[in-house]
């Protein structure tokens, strides 16, 4: 493999990543992912709060 072929491969890889980033930015994929991650965290927190409430409620019923 010649050095010219290596440069072409490197340039193609860089162009690929730039195009990917532009596409993600245009389609707002990165923002959607952040929002979905935040939703997952919120749901986990809600689940934990509900579990705590459930244990408190069962303890009160026993007494």
C-alpha positions as CSV (number, residue, x, y, z in Angstrom):
1,X,0.0,0.0,0.0
2,X,1.4,3.3,-1.0
3,X,1.4,6.5,1.0
4,X,-1.1,8.0,-1.4
5,X,-3.5,5.2,-0.7
6,X,-3.1,5.7,3.0
7,X,-3.8,9.4,2.7
8,X,-7.0,8.7,0.7
9,X,-8.2,6.2,3.3
10,X,-7.5,8.7,6.1
11,X,-9.3,11.5,4.3
12,X,-12.3,9.3,3.6
13,X,-12.5,8.3,7.3
14,X,-12.4,12.0,8.3
15,X,-15.0,12.9,5.7
16,X,-17.2,10.1,6.9
17,X,-17.1,11.3,10.5
18,X,-17.7,14.9,9.5
19,X,-20.7,13.9,7.5
20,X,-22.0,11.7,10.3
21,X,-21.8,14.6,12.7
22,X,-23.5,16.9,10.3
23,X,-26.3,14.4,9.8
24,X,-26.7,13.9,13.5
25,X,-26.8,17.6,14.1
26,X,-29.3,18.2,11.3
27,X,-31.7,15.4,12.4
28,X,-31.2,16.5,16.1
29,X,-30.3,13.0,17.0
30,X,-27.8,14.1,19.6
31,X,-30.4,16.3,21.3
32,X,-33.0,13.5,21.2
33,X,-30.6,11.1,22.8
34,X,-29.8,13.5,25.6
35,X,-33.6,14.0,26.2
36,X,-34.2,10.3,26.2
37,X,-31.3,9.7,28.6
38,X,-32.8,12.4,30.9
39,X,-36.2,10.7,30.6
40,X,-34.7,7.4,31.6
41,X,-33.0,9.0,34.6
42,X,-36.3,10.6,35.6
43,X,-38.1,7.3,35.3
44,X,-35.6,5.5,37.5
45,X,-36.0,8.2,40.1
46,X,-39.8,7.8,40.0
47,X,-39.5,4.1,40.4
48,X,-37.2,4.5,43.4
49,X,-39.7,7.0,45.0
50,X,-42.6,4.6,44.3
51,X,-40.7,1.8,45.9
52,X,-40.0,3.9,49.0
53,X,-43.6,4.9,49.2
54,X,-44.7,1.3,48.8
55,X,-42.5,0.2,51.7
56,X,-43.7,3.0,53.9
57,X,-47.3,2.2,53.1
58,X,-46.8,-1.5,53.9
59,X,-45.1,-0.7,57.1
60,X,-48.0,1.6,58.1
61,X,-50.5,-1.1,57.3
62,X,-48.7,-3.6,59.5
63,X,-48.9,-1.2,62.5
